[in-house]
Amino acid sequence: MIIQGRAISSGKVEGTVLKLNETFSFLGGVNATTGDLKVAEGNIAGKVFVFYAGKGSTVGSFVMYDLMVHGKAPIAVVNNTAETIVTTGAVISSIPMVDKIDIDLLQDGDDVIIDGDNGTVEIKGIRVVQTVSCALLNESGKVLLLKRPDTAKSFPSRRSLVAGKVEPGEDIVNTAPREIMEETRIKVSEPDARLPPIFVREGSTIWEVYPFLFRVRNPRPVLNKENLSFEWITPEDIKKDSSIVPQTYDVVNKMLKMLK
């Protein structure tokens, strides 16, 4: 999969990801002569160093240059959001850098190609699967959640909206009502809201998810074998529930705002 971001520092390399799920300061965060991280396990030398954004003193730019001088610099840097310190350090150290990348799509050990000229990150060995995720909103303002079994092929034991894969050659708009009918026996027509696709990583799969919202008149779902149980839940409670598939609250909240 190729992710389009923004080119920051030129160059093209292939390597292995070392990732921090946080902001990072090169000053105080790494040993400039060895490449050993001080804030986590690992060594960034020769790695594609992925972290949310830079922070700290402007001296961090020169720490990056010092790493390069000692042959211990990362071969590339990938950020969600670039800031001046890391940008400057990457440029003066000739380290390819890309930002505007959702780093949740990258994992430690991924084999990636970083193109600092075109601003892309290619994750090798990943399959991309198109799916729909459908929020059914009843007259009480509650959303239908389904409980997946332990044997589910994706996000086992989690709770989710009504979801399913897009069949080959199928129009995504037609996938949503088909999946809702198959999984709940609820008939819907045109969606009341929809969003552009979001991307969710699960192991070696990235789900390209197309969110939809349908208003329904308090029906009682009849489940097929793909789900164990159902519950109507408020959007606020979705936000609090860690057992729900990632990003569910965000997409539901955005679609609800479109109804107002």
Secondary structure, DSSP 4 states (H G I P E B T S, - for coil): -EEE-EEEE--EEEEEEEE-SS-B-HHHHB-TTT-BBSSSS-B-TTSEEEES-B-S-THHHHHHHHHHHTT---SEEEESS--HHHHHHHHHTT--EEES--GGG--TT-EEEEETTTTEEEETT-EEEEEEEEEEE-TTS-EEEEEPPTT-SSSTT-EESEEEEPPTT--HHHHHHHHHHHHH-----S-SEE---EEEEETTEEEEEEEEEEE--SPPP---TT-SEEEEE-HHHHHH-TTBPTTHHHHHHHHHHHT-
